């Protein structure tokens, strides 16, 4: 089924979507004239580090886009997660519920603060946390002590849940909110990949206590590297702002460091690019929708693959188009990826499941049968917005 004839057929489909370019990358940003203009203007001000007007303007633009009053721009999505975890009050040796099919930042940051990732199952429909399975699992594996729930076996408190809106699609956020309320869990959304994704008119990352987005070079809109934290509470925002600014308190005559902080603020140059990008987000999202439509048309011709389909009531940003290769063997998938790479077409498998990473092997986990199946079948397709032009 997955032979050289199929490989050639898939190559031809990708090339038609990607305008027959000789070299096809997985995801390239698209820039307009204003990015360069803003950069020159920023350089002319001489404020090219973390001080400058562009940072504040960029934060206000994100705030307007996401519909949230309190936004802090950071130098990466990972640093945004780190600050969010600290501000939330998660303690060392407490457990955080995190999907195993994921990018590693969400779990690494748990390690940074001495917490323990507890890996949970996903559903195929959204690639997000399977709420029904998690509910059943928690009812069997936890015990209540006072206001909180504890892992019966590790004896550790389960303090937070961090759903990842993978590839830009929303998880079952209503179900996750119900679980977080029932089990008194802090809800932090990893919306790194889902800028421009909405559920019932509300932007991803705004349903929990905090959420984070990423502006890395491979994201829908970019600042080169960068991220932002979306806060619900003003007190969380003020603490996060101080933590990201090296714990600094500044007065005209004196600078004091009275909180252990981090050098995590975004710089003015990055923010200048971000302002131009965010102004064009609707255009970029339209282009990405066109790319998705082109893939949909191509894969009508196949019977052994399935293109990921957006779920109703969710406005999906189409960040990365995802193909499921049904029942493909590991060796066949490796051969397919090598075949496409030789022809200068960059595709990618999912990241290794988090529970398989060597330093997470002793972390608690659910039965991850669906995560393993999806990991085996998933293929990320080239999805640059320029192919929608």
N, C-alpha and C positions, 0 to 999 in steps of 0.2 A: 504493500500500500504506500509506504513512505520510501519510495525508490527514486532513482535519478530522474525519472520522468516527472514525478511529483515535484522534485526539487526545481526542475526547469520551469514547470508550470507556475510555482510559487514565485520564483525569480521574475518571471514575465509579469505577473500580477503586480508585484511591488514596483517594478520599473514603470508600468503604466501609471500607477498612482503618483509616483515620484518623478514624472515628466522625463523618464529615460535618462536621468543624469548618470554620468559615468561613476561618480562616487556618491554614495547615499549614506548619510550618517543617521543615527537613531533619532536625535533631536537637536536641531540647531535653533538658536534664537533668531528672531527677525528684528532688524533695526530700521528706524526711519531717520529723517534729517534732524529731528529735535534732540536726540541723544548727544550728537556731536556738538550741537549748539550749546546745550546745557553744560557739557564738559568744559568747553572753552570758557564759558562764562564763569564756571566754578573755579577754574585755574586762575582766571583773572582776579578773582576775589582774594586769592592766596589762602583761603580756608579750605584745605584739601583733606584735613584729618576729620576727627569726630565732631568738631565745632563748625557751625555754619548753618545758614538758613535753609539749605536744601534738605537737610535731615528733617527738620520740623515740617516743611512743606510735604515731604514724602509721607511722613507719618499721618498727616491730615488727609492725604489722598487715600491711603490704605483704610483709614478710619471711615471715610465716606463710602468706599467700595464695599467694605464689610458690614457697615451699619453698626459700628461699635465705637463708643466714645474714647476708650483708652487703648492706645496702640503704642508699642515700643519697637522700633526697628533695630535689628541686631546684625552682626557680621556674618551669621550663618543660621540655618534652620536648627542645627545641632545646638548652638549656643542659646537659641531661643528656647529649646526644650530644656536645657540645663537650668536656665533661670526660672522657667515655669515650674519645674519639679521642686526647686528650692523654695520658691515663694509659696507653693501649695502646702508646704510643711511635711512632706513625706520624709520619714525618718529612716536611718540605717536599719537594715534587717527587716524592714516591712516589705510586703510583696505588692507588685504592680501587675495587673492583668494586661497582657500585651499579646496581640496576634503573632504567631510564629512566622507566617508569610508576611514579610515586612522588610523595610530597609533597616540597617543595623543601628542607626542613631537612637531610635526610641529605647532600645534595650541597653545600648552602651551608656546612655545618660543615667539609667537606673544604677548601673555599676559605679558611675562617677560619684553618686551620692551615697553609695553603700547599701542601696536597696536591692531587692531580688526580683528579676522578671519572672512572672508566672505565665507560661505560654498557653494561649487559648485558641480554640478552633474557629475557622471561618466558614462562611457559606459561599457556594459557587456563584449565587445570583449577584452578590454585591462585592465579593472578595473581602468583605468586612466580617467582624465578629458575628458568629452564629449565636444569636441571643437565646434561642430556645435551648440549645445544648448547654450554653453557659449557665442558664438559670437552673437546669437540672443538676449540673455538675456542682454548682455552689451549694445547692440545697443538701447535697450528699457529703461534700468534702469540707464544709465549714461549720464552725460552732460559734454561737453568739455569746459575747461577754460584755455586758453593759450595752453601750451604743454601737460597738464594733463587732466585726466578724473575723475569726481566726481560722487559719488552715489547721484542720484536725491533726495532720501528720507532722508538719514542720513546726507547729505551735506559733507561727508568725502571724502578725496582724496583716490582713489584706486591706490596704489603705487606698488604692487608686485603680482606675481603669483608663487605659490610653488607647482608644480606637484609632487606627490609621485609615484614612480615606485613600485607599491604594489606587494608584494610577489616575487619581482625580475623581474617582467615583465615591459617592457618600456611602458610608456604612449605614446599618439600620439604627440611625441615631435616636429615634424615639424609643426603641426597645432598649438601647444602651442607657439612655437617661433613666428609664424605669428601674433597671438593674442597679444603677449607681445610687438611686434614691433608696431602694429597698435594702441594699447592703451597706449603706452609708459610705460610699466610695467617692473620692475626689475624681471628677471627670475632666481630663485634659485631652483635647483633640489634637492628634497629629494630622493637620491639614496641609502638610508641607507640599503635597502634590496637587492640591485641589483649589488653588486660587481661581476664582471665577466659577466655582461650583456652588449651587444653591439647592436647598431642600425646602419646598413650599415657600419660596421667596426669601429664605433666610440663608445667609452665607455660611459655608462650612467653617468650622473653628469658632463659632459663636454660640454653640449649644451648651457647652460645659462651663466650668469655672474659668478656664482659659483654653486658648487654642493657639497653634503656631502655624505659620505659612513659610514657605521657602522661596527665595528669589535666586537660587543657584543658576549657573549658566545653562543648564538643561531644562529649566522650568518654563511654564507657559509665558510668564514675563520674568525678566531677569535684571539683576544689578551686578552681574558677574558672579559674586557670591553674596549671600545676605539672607535675612529672614525677618520675621516680625512676630511678636506675641500680641494676641488679642485678649485683653482682660475684661472681665465683667465688673470687678470691684475696683474702686479708686485706690483703696489701701494696698491691694496687690500690685497695681500699676506703679505706685510710688516706691514700693519696696523693690520691684523689678528694675525700675529705672536706676535706682541707687546701686543695686548689685551689678548691673551692666556697665556702670561708670566707676568701676574699681572701688565701690563703697565710699565714694568721695563726698564730702560736704564742703562747699566752696563759699567763702566770703571774700570781700575785696582785699582784706588784710591777712587772710589766713586760709589754708586748705587743710582739712582734717580728714583722716581715714578712720572712720569709727565702725566700719562693717567690712568683713572679709568679702571683697567683691572681685569682679572679673572685667577684663578689658574686652567687652563684647559689643560695644556700640558700632553701628554701621558708620561708614565715613561719608563725608560730604560729596565726594566724587561718585560713589556708588548711588547715593540718594539722587544725585542729579540725573543719572541714567534711569533710575527707577521712576522718577516723575514723568519722564518722556514715555517710558514703557506703559505705565499705568493709564496714561491718557489714551493709549491705543489698544487697551485690553479688549474692548468690544470687537474691534476689527480683527484682532488676533484670534479671538474665540470663534468668530465667523469663519475665518480661514481654516481653523482646525476642524470645525464642523464639516466643511467641504471635503477635507482629507478623509474624515471618517465616512462620509457618504460615498466617496470613491472606493474605499475598501469594502463597504457593504455591497456595492455593485459587483466588485470583483469576486467576492466569496460566495455569491449566489451560485456560482458554477461548481462549487466543491461539495462533496458529500462526507468527507472525512475530517473537516475542520469547522470551527465555529468562531465567528467574531464576537467579542464581548458586546453585550447589549445593555444599554442604559435602562435603568428601572424607572417606571413612571413616577411623576412628582419630583424627580430630581433633574436639575439642569446641570448636565455633566460637561466638564471643560474639555473632554477629549484629549487630555494631555498625552497619553501614550495609548495607541491602539493595540489591543491585545487579541491574539489568536490562540484558540485552544486546539491543539493537535490531538485528536481523540485517540487514546490507547497507543500512543507512540512509545516505542522502546527507547531507553536512554541512549543506546548506541546510535539509533537512527536520528535522534535529535542532535546529537553531537556532530554527526556527519552532515546534517542539514545546515547547521550554523557554520561549520567549516566551509561548506560549499558556497554559502552566501558571502562569507568574509572574503574568500578568494576572488569573488566577483565584485568586491568593494561595496557590498551591501551590509551595513551594520544592523544586525538584529541582536536580541539579548534574551536569555532565559530569565526567569525570576531570580532574585537573590537567594542564596542558600537559606533554607529555613533556619530561624534563629536558634531553635533547640539543638540544631546540629553543629553550631559553632562551638569550638573546643572549650572556651571559657564559660559557656552557658549550659554545658552538658548535664550539670547537676541541678539545674533549675527545675522547679516543679512544672508539670505540663498536663494538659488534657490529652485524650486520644485525638491525634491530629491526622486522621485518615484523609479528610478532605484537603487539608493543607498539602499533604504529600501528593495527592492526585493532581491538584492544580499546579503544584510546582513542576511535576513531571510533564504536564501538557502545555504549559503556558509559553508563548513566544511573543516578545515585545517587537512591534513593527515600527519602521521609520515613520515618524509623525511630525516632522517639522512643518510649521505653519506655511512656509513658503510654497509648499506643494498644493496649497489651496488658492494660490494667486492665478 
